[in-house]
Amino acid sequence: MRSASIHTFNRTFLEMRGAHPALARFTDVTALLDHLHHGKASADEKNDILALLITVAQSRSATSDAAVTVLLLALWPGLDAVFHRLSRRVEAPEELPSEVLDHAVEQLRHLDLQSVQRIA
């Protein structure tokens, strides 16, 4: 079952890659995440990629959910930092991971890119 869902996710990423030239140079999600996390790209280039992924995530396309997943993985270092910072202050830390992810997905799905200069 897991390999089928990974295959579906990879196929969906390839569809997204084919539809958006800015993603064409990334052979797979791992290459894209490596570029965003460790690449030598400028902050503006990384921001442009994240903005594109948010646009796809907010669309009604078949690739929308995959874009959200890629965004969560791309933003994971920051989300992890938020989680650890909040975990020291909340009474029910067992609920915190799902709350952080739910809030992040909600923000990604509704972010107004016109009012934001820098995504990460």
N, C-alpha and C positions, 0 to 999 in steps of 0.2 A: 504494500500500500504506500509506504513512504517513498519508494523509488518512483512510483507512478506520479505522486504529487510533485516530486522534484523534477521529473521529466516535464510535467505540465508547466511548472513554473519557468523552467529554462526555455521551453518553447514559447511561452508568453513573453519572456524577455526578448527573445529573438524577434518576435513580432513588433515589439516596442522599438527595438533597435532599428528594424527595417523602416519603420514609419518616421523615425526622428534622426536625421543625419548627425546630430551632435552625439548620438550614442553609437554610431556605426563603427567607430574604431575599437570599441570594447567587445572582445570576443564572447564574454559572458559576464555575469553579475560580479563574480570574484574580481575580474579585471577592473570593472568600474569601481567597486568598493576599494580596491587597492589604490587606484588613482585618487579617489577622494580622501582616503585616510593617509596615504604615504607618498602620493605622487608629488611632482614638482610643479603642478599647475598653480596658477595664480589664484588668489581668493576669488577674483571676479569670475574666472573660468569655472571654479567649483560651484560658485553661487548660480551661475547660468545653468549648470547641469541640474542642480537641486531645484531650481525654478521650473525647468522643463519637466522634471519628475512630478512636481506638485501639480503642474498643469494637467499632466496625464492622470494623476490620482484624482483630480477633481472632475475629470471627464466621465462620461457614461460609457466609455469604451470597455472592451473585454480585457484590456491591459491595466485598468484602474487599480484593481487589488494588488497586482504585482508591483505597480509603481509605489503603492503605500508600503509594501514589504521592503522594497529596495530603499525607500526613504528611511524607514525605521532602522534598517541596518546601517545606512550611511550616517545617521544621526546618533547611533548607539553610544559612542563615547560620551556625548553630552547627556543623553538620557540616563546613562549609568551614573554619571556625576550627580544629576538631579535626584535620582533614586537614593543614592548614598547620603546626600545632604538631607533629604526629607526623612529618611529612615531613622534618624536620630531624634526626630521631633514628633513622630506620630505614635498614637496609642495602639494602633492595629497594623503593625508592619507587614503582616501576612497578606493584607489586601493592597498594599502599596504598588507592587509590580503591575497588577492589572489596572489600577487607577492611573498610573503614569502612562502606560501604553494606551489606554482608552482616551486619555486627554490628548496625547500626542496625535493619535489618529484623527480625533475630532478637529484639532487645530490644522493638521495637514489638509483635511478634506474641505475646510472652510477658510483657509488663509487667503487674505486679499493681497495678492502679489503687488498691486499698485501702491499699497501703503507700507510695504516692507522693503528696506534697502538691502539688508543682508539676512540670509536665512540661517547660516551657521558660521 
